[in-house]
């Protein structure tokens, strides 16, 4: 085989080839890449993003750096030379330092579609709210109803003992109670009996009225609680709920109070049925909502706190053009869930300062929002335990001069 007419061998693939030297200047241009590296196009795109951001933000860029980026854009179509590639890398380095903390990667996600990230956070927050809001409202209502019921039951117990001590049993009612009686049975009218002479009739009437009002209050709260607690305990007065006259005869004092002792004993019989119904509901409430409040809601509130933190960070980073999606956010959700579960182990409020306390659910939200602070607290607590186990430090040795 004979050599080419010009006496030169063709360039190999992947090497640099020099174009013919221009006439009259004696300067040899930079060789051109036959197969330019793929990262040059990516670097050019990044440099153009940074240059655009600098122009939009009013950041001054020197002419040399700008010309190097523009030359690289021209070289992307005509062929990359070694000099053009080196100038592009230099320009990219200069622009990255000039617009820091903004980076080409963050501009890529900010200029492109950031909606998927917002949609993921928004979807997570909606699902958490679907569980948190009903459980929180139900827990609040159950807690308020239960507190009122316990107070009424304590009041009813005290009134039952006081009225029994003052009035005693009526002979007519004592004979009637020997036969079994269904709960909430309407009381038949009794004979007129004068109150004992050693008691204040007005005071007893007031106590009986308060006793009847307390029974009605416990009954109303128990029926409200039954809607919120999974309980199959039958309503003792259920068969009379649609009979107003019967309910009036059961829960109201007899007109004129002809017999104080019988009226008190009738109310006590009713009170025992209503109290049994209410206490069963309170026990079920403590079991069911105690598990939700201790084990489930703290974790959900911690996850909601993490959503709030990530949304706030996303807003700030989008405004400063520094947002970059990170897989660490998934780990943050897991850590927040663990922290919320730990907070749920504490049932009491946490004291922050004198007169300021934080309930466990609010603390769980704060833990999810500031996971780092929570684990810093745990590490400090662990160091306290470690120092306690090590005991007091040994006293420092002092050197005494030789005699």
TORTI-480298 format. One record per atom (N, C-alpha, C, O, CB): x negated, y, z. Coordinates in pm, whole numbers, plus 50000, padded with zeros to 5 digits. Glycine has a CB too. Layout:
XYZ...
This chain:
499144988250000500005000050000499115012250000498105012550070500975000150123499475022249924498665034449916499195044750011500375044250045498645040149774498375053950057498765064650148499695074350078499695075249955497535071950204500485081450155501345091750094500515101950021499325103450047502205098750200501145108849930500385118549849499705129149933498605133449898501295125249750500335133650045499725144450123498705139250221498035147150288500785152150197498545126250232497505120750318497905119550462497045116450544496295128950309499205121950501499685121050640500595109050654501305105350561500435134050682500565102750775501465091550803502755096850863502715106950932500795081450899503915090250839505205095150893505235093351044504615083951094506405087650829505935102151119505985101151266506805089051309507755085151241506565114051328506425083251422507175072051479508405077451551508455089151591506275063651575509385068451568510625072451634510335075151781509565067751843511715061451619510945085951840510755089251980509525097552007509195099952123510685076852060508835102251904507635110451924507925124451876508975127251819506405104551849506965133251901507075147051858506515148451718505485142551687506355156451955507175155951636506675158451499506525173351481507395181051522507635152451391505455177451422505175191651402505625195651263505265189151165503685194751422506405206251253506805211051120505605217551052504605220551117507975221151131505715219650923504595226150851504285239850909505195247250947504915227450702503015243050916502595255850972502995267150880502815266150759501075256050996503525277850935503875289350850502635295750794501565295850855504685299650929502825301050674501695307250607501425321150663502345329050687501945307950457500145324050682499735337750713499555340750858499005351350890500685347050658499995331950953499815335751093498925325851165498475329451274501155336651163498625314751122497685305651186498155299951317497395292851382496415312551207499435302851360499965297651488500815285451461501755286051381500795308551562500495274451525501225262051506502405261551602502195262351724500305249751525503635260151552504805259851641504815247151723504105237451695506105260851560505665247451829505765236051920506375224251847507295226151766506605239652045505895212151872506465200351806507935198851838508385203451943505705187751846508695192551750510135190351765510365175851806509755166651752510895193751633511275173951904511615160351947512385153251837513385158351786512445160652077511915141551800512675133551705513915127851771514995127651711511815122251647513775123051895514915118251975514895125652109514295120752205514835102551997515525137252116515475145152240516145137752355517135130752333516135158852220515635139252478516255132852595517685137952616517995149452586515415135352722518545129152670519945132752688520125143552794521085151152789520755120552726519195144352890519375153952999519225168252951519625177553021518395151253111518645170352831518495184052783519855190452756520085202052790517635184252656520765182952695522115188352671522845190952802523545200952815522935178652584522685181952901523305184153032522705196453099523425204353160523145171753122521405197953089520755209653150521215222453082521405232753148519225208453141521395221952951521875233752880523275237552927523575249252948521865231352728524155227452943525515230252991525485236253131526235245553160526365217352992524625231053217524515236453353523985250653351524465259253424523615227553439522995253153268522435266653261523465276653210523535287953257521195266853170524275272453113525305281453062526375284153168526895295253176525945275652935526705274153248527665276453357527115286553456527815295753497527995263253429525865284953494525255294153590525145308153531525355318053602523885289153632524815309053404524695322253340526065328953332526185341053353524085320853198527085321153303528445326753299528865331753437529415342653450529455316253247528605323753541528975327853676528225340553717528805349353780528705316653776526945341453681526175353353714526755365653644526795376453703524705351453675527185363953521527775375353448529105379353509529385391253522527955371853299529935369453549531235372653608531105378753747531955386653788532085360253616530045375253818529845380253955529015392853961528805398254069529205369754038528535397653848527735409753847526315407653897525685417053947528395420253929525805395553885524425392653927523505395153808523705389553700524275377753979522505403553827521595407153718520675395453687520075389453777520775419653755520565392253559519685381553510518685387953415519065395753328520495369953439517415384653430516395390853344516565386153201517145375653174514975387353395516045394353108516225391652966515555378752923516075371652837515695403152883514435375752981513695363652939514505351152970514625342252886512315363053010515065350453089515855338853127517075337453037517405326452992516295339753273517745348553011518915348052925518555343652784519275335652723519605361752921517445348652731517035344852595516645330252589516875323652487515875353652548516055325052694515695310852695516935302052687516925291752619514885307452821518005306052754519235298152748519855299052608520315288952555520255303052854519855310952550520415312552416519585305152312520155299352219520505327352380518275305152325517415297652234517675282552247517655275252148515915300652262517925278152369518215263952388519525260152321519625249252265518255260552537520525268852325521775265952255521535264752105522125256052041522815276952284520695273252049520375272251907519595259551877519815253151774519585284451862518675255751968517885243651948518725231051957518365220851899516755243052049519855231552030520705219752043521255215451909521565203651889521845222352140521375224951815521865221351682520765219451580520905211851485522815231651633519645226451601518575226151502517435216651538516615213251453518025239851483517385212551662516305203651705515555209651823515205221351825515335201051589515325201051921514655205452043513155205252024512585195251979515065196752163512515216352059511055216652060510585215852205511345218352298510505229551991509355212352221508795211152357508835224452430509115224952549507365205852352508555234852360508545248052424509955252252465510155257652574507935258552329510925249752376512315253352408512835245652528513515251152614513225250852286512495232652534512925224452648512305229452778512975230152880512565209852625511015232852773510345237752894510935251152937511105253553056508835239252870511245259752842511835272752877513235270952937513635278353028511915281852751513985260952885515315258452940515225253853085515985258553170516055247952855514315244953116514165240153253513755251653345514225252553458513115228753260512885260353296512475271953376513665281353400513845286353510511335279553306514455283653295515625292453309516645286353404517245293553485516275295053171516845273253397517785266653486517325267853632518145270253720517935251953449516045266353656515515267853792515725282153843516105284153958514025264353796515475291853756515645305853797517105309053828517405315553928515135315253687518005304353741519425307053764519945300153890520745305853964520255302553643519495287753916519935280454035519525287754162520305288354257519365266354035518315293254163517865300754280518575314254291518745319554401516345302954274518985319654177519585332954177521025332654230521435342054298519565338854036521785322254202523205321854239523455312954361524615311154398524045317054121522445307354422522625298854539523455306054646523235317954668521265294754598524425299354714524655284854725525515278854615525805266954617525285281754856525955286954517526685281454405525735272854323524565276454304527315292754319526225261754274525405252654194526145249254067527335252054053525065239754273525425243253974526065239253848527125228653871528165228653804525015233953749526875219653967527865209253996529145215254053530245211054016527295198954093529015224854144530205230954202530975239054097532205239154099529825239954320530275245754007530955253153901531685243853806532735247353752529965261653825531115231853786531765222253698533145218653752534115218253677530895209553684533245216053885534525212253944535455224253959536675222753954534315205754079534885236253976535735248153991536285252953858537435257153850534945259354057535465252353752535945256753622536845246253557537745249753481534765259753531536605233653587537475223253535538725222153622539025231353698536725209753528539445211253612540725209953680540535205253823540235193453844541645200353603540715214153924540595209754063541915204654122541985201754241540075220954149542955203654038544285199954088544295186054151544945184354254545295200453975543605175854096543665162554160543245162654306543845155754388542795152954085542225170454339541775170954478542855176954567543145171754675540485178954490543445188054523544505194354601545705185054611546345184154716544915207854538546015178154502547145169054504546925157654604547865153654674547395163254364545705152554612545425141754707545615146554851546245139754932543995136554688545065158354883545225163755018546695166555048547185163755158544395176555036547395172154950548805175654971549635163054991550515162655077549335183854850549365152754911550105140154926549855133955062550785129055127549715130254816548595134155106548275128755238549005136455348549555130355440546755129255262549025149755339549705157755440551215155155440551835154855547549435172655417551825153255322553255150555314553585137255379554555136255455553735150655168552805126955349553065113855408552895114155560553675108055632552135103355348551895121255607551735122555752552925129855814553405126055921550435129755785553385140355746554525147855799555795139355801556625140855890554765160555716555935130255703557125121655699557205113055825558295110355874557095112655574556065108855877556055100755999555995109456125556635106356225554875090955997555215120156119554985128056240556225135656282556605135456399553825137756219556875142456187557995151156223559145143456288559605147456394558505158556099559645132356228560745125156296560345119656432561105120756528561245113856209559145113556439558725107856567558515118856672558845116956789557435099756550557975130156630557725140956726559045146756776559195149256896556875151956662559995148956685561295154356726562005144456817562565148356920562165157356602561985131656779562635121556863561975120557000562655119457102562605107856794560645121057002559935120357131560265132357218560435131057340558425119457108560345144257156560685156257233562095155157291562315158257408560575168757145563055150857208564435149657255564545138957364565205141057466565375146357139563905127657342563975116857441563335121157572563855118157679563275104257388562225128257563561565132957686562445142657763562565141757885560215139557652563075152057691563945161757758565165154957819565545157857933564395172657659565785145757744566965138757797566595130257916567315129958015567615130157689565465123157907565045114358016564745122258142565085117858252563835106257974564095133658128563795141858245565085146458314565195146058436562945154058205566045150858234567325155258291568055143558358568645145158465568225161558183568025131858295568695120258353568075116158486568795113258582568655108458256566765115958492566095112158617566435122058729566635118058844564575111358597566495134858694566875144858794568315142758840568605143558959566715159058737569225140058746570625137758782570785125058865571595124758958571495136758656570045114658833570145102258910569665104559053570265099559148569325090958843568585112059068568115115159204569165123259280569405120859398566785122959198569795132859212570855140659276572055131959311572625133159420571305152159184572445122859219573575114059246573315104559361574215101959440573915106259122572095099259372571765090459484571895097859617572435092559714570345084759468571385110059620571465117759744572905120859782573275120059899570665130759731573735124459683575135127359712575895114859755576755115559843575815133559591575595103559694576275091159733575995087759878576905083959952575845079659643574735088959919574375085960058575035096060153575535092260259572845086160077575035108760116575575119060204577085117560221577605118360333575255132960150577785115260110579235113660119579615100960193580595100760267579855113659980578835090360172579125078060244578935079860394579695074460474578245066760192577895087460429577655089960572578765098560633579165096160746576305096760592579245108360559580255117460612581655111260614582405113360709580285130160529582005103660509583385099160493583585084360522584635080360571583855102160354582585076060492582745061760510583665055860405584115062960315583295058660648583935042760414584825036060320586285038160361586625038960479584505020960314587105039160260588545039260288589045024960298588585016260223589315047060179589965022260388590455008560407591145003460282591024991760246591415008060527591875012360215592565008160095591575004159986591784994059919593475019360044590515011659968589545008559864588724996359902588354988459815588635020559839588424994760032587684983060074588454970360043587844960360004587364983860223589764970460060590564958660027590634956459876590664945159830591974960060084590644967359800590724966159654589434960859594589474953859492591064979559592588284963959654587014959659600586714945159627585704939959578585924968159654587564938159706587324923959728587554916059599586914905759579588234918659840588454920659511588684914159382587714919759280587404931659286590154915959335587224911559184586314916559081586994927158995588174926158963585804905158994586214937158957586744948558883585844951258764584624950958778586864961058973586424953858646585644956958527585044970958540585604979458609586514955858401583914973358472583304986758478584224997358422584994994958328581974987058403584135009058480584865020858431586375018558424587035023358332584345024758293586905011258519588355009258523589015021758581588555026858684588714996658607590075026858518590745038658576591235035958718591775025258746591925042958487591025045658804591375043858946592845047158969593315057658926590475052759036593565038359034594975041359064595075052059171594185053259255595715028659109596145059959170596285070159275596455063659412597155053559426597505079359244595805069259511595875063959647596805072059735597315082559695594495063459709596995066959854597845073959951597135086360002595905087260002598215064660068597945095860046597395108260099596875105760241597625101360329598455119560098595595108660261594955106760391594245119660427593485125060346593955094660390594485124660547593835136860590592345134460613591955123760659594495142260718591515144360580590085142760603589775142160752590555147260833589295154160538588665136260791588285135860932588165149960987587745159160917586955128360950588535151761114588535165361170587135171061193586985183161208589285165461302586115162661195584775167561227583975171761105582775174361117584015156961303584585172660988583855176560867584475189260811585635192460836583875165260761583665196360733584125208460666584725204360531584005199660442582945218860647586025206060517586715201460397586195208560272586015202360167588215203660410585945221560283585455229060167584085223960121583835222860001585375243960200583235220760216581905215560181582005201960114581275199060019581015214660307582935193360165583105180160105583675181359964583255174059874584015171360193584605190259945585155192259811584075196659714584015191859601586295202659814583205205859759582105210359673581175198759638580735197459524581315221459741580875190359737580005178959713580645168959618579965163459531579635172159844581935166559633582625157359542582645162859399582455155359303584055154859590582855175759387582825181759253581445180559190581315177459071583245196559260580405182959271579045181559219578755166859184578085164059085578015186659323579265157659267579075143459242579705139359109579085132459028579675135159357580945143759086581635140458961580935146858841580815140558736583095145158967580465159358856579755165958747578445158758716578065157558600579485180658781577745153958820576505146658799576755133658725575975129958636575815143758933577815126658758578155114158689578455116858542578015109458454579355107158756579205127458516579515130858376578245134458300578105130958183580525142458370577325141558367576075145258302575235132958268574695131958158575285154858390575125123558362574355111358336574985103358222574285098058136574265102658464576315102658221577005095358114576755101857978576495094857880578515094858142576825115157972576585122057844575145120257797574905117657679576905137057857574185121657889572775119857851572495105457809571725103057716571855123857969573115095857876572895081757841573415078857700572775071657624573575072457943574565084457665575105082257531574245089057425574105083757314576535087557523573665100657458572725106957365571465098557349570955096957238572375121057413570965093357459569735085457455569935072357379568995067357317569245082457596571125067057383571395054357313571225055757162570885046057095572805049457345571455067657109571245069956965569765070156929569425067656813571895082956923568895072957023567475074656995566625062857040565435062257008566975087057060567205053657113566445042357169567045029457116568265027557122566455042557325566205020357065566745007257023567174999057144566354992257205565704999556940568444999657176568954993057297570314987057267571144993257201569045003057416570544974857316571814967957294572664967557420573654960157427571564953857245572284975557519573074975957642574444981757612574524992957560572344984257751575534974657644576874979757610577244991757697576854992757813577924968657627578005000657637578515012257708579605007657805580595001757761579065023157609579445010057936580455005158030581835011258009582845005358045579995007858171581865023157951583155029657927583485030257778584295038457735583155043857986582865021357700583035022057555584455019957510584885026157412582175011957490585205011357579586565008557535587535019957560588665019757511587074996257602587095030057637587975041357668587525054357598588105064857622588035043557819586485053657512585945065957454586955073057364586915085257351584695062657374587845065557304588845071757217590175073957286591195076757222589065063257094590165072757418591385075057497591125086457595590655083957706591835062057573591405098757556591075110257642591735109657779591135113557879591485123057574592965104857786593645104557915592955094858010592805097758129595125100657897592555083257959591855073758043590505079258089590135077758206591655060657968589785085557998588495091258036588665102058143587875102958236587785097157913589695109958128589955120358229590235114058365589765118958467591135129258186590995103358366591305096658492590065090158553589955089058675592395086158471589125085758467587915079158518586915089258573586385087358682587255070858406586665100058498585535108858530585945121158611585075127758668584875113358404587225124358617587635136258691588165132358830588675121358850588705144058611588025141658923588575139559057590095139959053590665147258972588045150059155590755132359139592225132659141592725146359184592105153159267592785121759235593835150259128594385163559159594735164459307595385155559363595635166359073594295175159369594605177559508593755170059608593795173159727595995174259532592975160259563592125152259651592895147459774592605151759886590885160359694593885138759755594685134359870593895126159971594225125760089595875126259823592815119259923592035110760012590555112459978590075107459877592465095760000589855119660064588435122360038587615109460031586795107759941587865131560146587855100460126587055088260131587275079660008586325074059953587385080360257588525078559965588785070459846588185076959722587625070059636590295068359827588305090259711587735097259596586225095259590585655093059483588075112359602585565096059708584115094059711583755079859672582805077659597583565097259850584515069959724584215056059693584495052959546583755045259485585035046759782585535058859488585815056959346584675062459261584235056259164587145063659307584205074359300583095080259224581825071759239581045070559144582835094659271581605065959355580415057759375580475045059291579465040859235580255054159522581645038859282581805027059197581505030459051580805022958983583215021359210582045041759004581765046158868580295049658851579675046458750582635058158831579745056458952578345060658945577405048658932576425049458858577985068759069577675037858999576825025958991576825020158850575775015958801577295015259091577975019958784578035014958647577285024058551576525019258467579495013558602577505037158563576855046658473575335047058499574545047858406577465060858491574945046358626573515046658658572805034258603571695035258551573305047558809573435022658613572835010358560572635011558409571595007658356573714998058593573625016858341573525018958196572405028758163571615026258071574875024158140572315039758235571285049658208569895044858241568955047658166571575062158285569715037658351568395032858389567865022558290566665022258263568425026858528568725014158235568285004858131567785012258008566785008257947569414995458093568475022957972568025031057858566695037857889565845038957801569085041557822566515042558012565255048958048564085039158043562985042858002565355055058188564315026858082563245016858075562865013857930561685012757897563685003958147563885012457845563585010157704562885022157641562005020557557564875006957627563295034057682562645046157631561175046657670560325050057588563365058757682560875043257794559485043457840558645033457762557485036157732559405040357990559215021957730558465011557658558265015457512557145014957461559194998157666559345019357444559285021857301558535034757268557585034757191560695022357243558985045757328558345058557295557005060157365556175068057320559255070057334556775052757472555445052957532554415047157438553305052457427555435045357663554775036357369553845030457271553615039957154552485041257106554385017057220554675046457106554525055756994553655067657032552765071556958555895060556945553935073457150553215085357193551765082357225550905090957207553885091457314551475070357271550115066957313549265061457200548075064457192550165057057425549865053357112549085045957013549205051256870548265050156793549485031757016550345056856835550585060456694550445075356670549695079656582551965055756651551165083356747551155097856721549775104156734549445112656651552105104756815548935100656834547605106856838546785104356712546085113256665546845101756958546865092156657546125089156534546665097456418545885102956339546215074156500547995098456407548585106256298548245121056311547955127656211550105104356296548275126356433547925140456452546455142956421546105153456367548235144856595545585133356453544175134956420543975135056268543195143056216543335123656483544675126256197544585126356050545145139255993544605144555895545355114255992546225144556053546765157356007545765168556031545645177655949548085160356078545065168156143544015178056168542915177456065542395187756024543435176356305542545165256022541525163855918542025169655786541265176155714541135149255900543305167355753543875173355631543815188555638543465195155540545335168755611544145194155753544095208755768542665213855750542445224155685544625212955906541705206755807540295210955792539855210255646539215219555596539375202155880540185199255577539745197755439540435207955348539795213055255540025183655390541705210855371542385220955290541795234755313541625242455219543885221055322541485237855438540865250755466539485251655403539125261855344540775253155619538705240855414537375240655352537485241755200536695248755136536605227855390538485234955142538675235654997538995249954954538475254754853539805226054953539845256655029540185270554995538955279455001538725287554911541265275955090538155278055106536965286355119535935283255011535325292254954536345284455257535745270254983534745266454884535175270154742534335273454659534465251554893536475269554716536935273954584536755288954568536415293654459538405270154563536975296354674536785310954665535325314454644535015324154575537305317654792534425306754702532985309554688532345301354577531135302254556532275306854819533135293254505532655284954395531575274954440530615272454369532105293754284531765269454559530785259654611531415245954634530805237454698530175264754741532635243654584533315231054611532735219754527532575221054405534815232454584532415208654594531965196354529532675184754597532515183054718530405194654536533445176654526534095165054590533055155854651531975153754596534965157254487533405150454766532455141954839533175129654891534315130354937531785149654955532495118254883533035105854940533025106255093533665098055158532245093754891532285115755149532235116855295533585120655354533825118355472531195127055336534485126555272535805130155323536605117855364537365118255461536575138155218536435106855290537125094455328536635089455462537415084955546536925083555221535325090355483534785086355613535275095455725535445091055838533255086355610535505108055692535995117355794537395113455841537705114655960536005131655739538235108855749539565104055788539445092155884540175091455983540385100155664538545082955853538375071155939537895075256077538375070156178537395061255875536935084456082536405089056211537495096256290537595094656411535185098356190538305104356220539385111456288540405101756346540905103756457540085121256192540715091056271541645081156324541105074456449541855072056544541935070556219539815071556451539205065556571539265075456687539605071656800537725061556543538945088056659539005098156766540415099956820540595101456940538485111456715541425099856731542805101056777543225089256863543955090856960543745102256659542755077156826543065065556908542435066357046543035061957144542595053056839541235072057053540585073757184541335083857269541515081857389539105078157166541785094757207542545104957282543845099057335544295102657444542835117157192544455089957258545705083857302545575075657429546575072857495546245075257194544345071857464544155064157588544355072757712544545067557821542765058057590544305085957695544475095057808545895100457804546295106957707543435106757803546655097857908548055102057913548255115957971549295122157948548845092257992547275120958045547435133858111546935145058022546175142957928546695133958244547395157058055546905168857985545445171458020544965167658127547765181158020544745178057927543345180957946543205195757985543745204557919542525177757818542465198158091542265211658141541065217758070539955212458075542075211858295541305229158003540225236157934539605246658024538385247458037540725242557805540445254558086539985264858179541065266458285542075259358283539695278658105540855275758376541815277858483543155282158425543275292758363541305288358582544175273758447545515276958399545775273558254546875276058206545765291158417544805267858183544985264258042544795249258025543715243958054543995272057951545835242357980545775228057957546215224957814546965232557753546655220458060545745213657763546075209357628546685195457636546045186457690544815209457534547895193357583548485179857583547705170657490546995175357402549955180357540547835157457509547035147957428547275149357278546315148257201547355133857470548515151757234548765152657090548095164957029547565164356918550265153057063548115176157102547415188057052545915185657048545235190056955547735200357141545395178657149543965175457149543625166057034542545167356975543555169157284544505156657001544255147656889544165155556758543325152456674545365137056880545025165756742544935174156622543595181556617542975182456512546105184356618543165186756731541885193856736540725184356708539745188256644541685200556872540835171956755539785162156728539685159456578538585158856524540065148956805540835157956510540795155956367540275167956292539635166456188542155152456318540545179956343540075192056276538575194156297537875198556206540835204256328538095190856416536675192956448536105179756500535875178156620536485204456554535875170456409535375157256448533985158456510533685151456607535325147956327533165167156456531795168456506531775172956651530965168156730531005178356420532675182056687532715186956826533105175656921532575174557031533705198756840534055167356876534505156356962533375146456988533175142157102535695149156899532645142856885531575133156905530395139356979529655132257047531115127556772530205152256966529205158857050529585158057196528735156157283529025173457007530885159657224531375158157362531155143957413530735142057527532865161657370531425133857329531205120057371529735117257398529395110357494531735110357264528855122557314527425120457336526965127057465526145121457538526625125757218527485139157494527145145457620527665137657739526985136657842527685159557624528875132157725529425123957833528595111457854528375107357968530865120257805528135105357746527315093357757525985096657825525495088757906527065087257618525415107957793524165111957859524365114158008523475111358088523605124657794525565119258045525845121058188525885107658260525335106358369527175128458207526535097658198526565084358258525165078358265524815071858363527505075158178524375080558162523025074858160522165080858270521415073758336522365077158025522285093858291521515100158399521985095258535521185093658627521635115458391523305092858547523825087958673523325074058706523095070958823525315087958672523155065458605522655052058631521175051958660520695043358733522955043158514520435061458603518995061758625518605066858761517465065158803518335070158520519545073258831519235078458963518485091558955518235096958847518425068459041518115096659073517415109459079516005107759028515425097159051517405115059223515425117458962514055116158912513065115659028513255121659133513715127758818512005108259003510975106759107510265119959127510045127359030509965095659069509875123259253509195135959277507825136359210507145126159198509045138259427507455148059168506175149459097505025147259194505085151259310506065163559030503965140759142502785137959223501895150259231501715157459132502005125959166501355152559348500445164059367499065158859402498925149559482500965173859478498075164659345496695160659371496165167759496496195180059504495785163859247495705160159589495125165859710493615165659700493045155759653495605158159836492955175859740491475176059730490865165659824491375163259934490925190159764489795159659781489095149559862488445156159982487905167159975488025142059778488525148860093487945154160216486425152860211485745156760306488525146760339
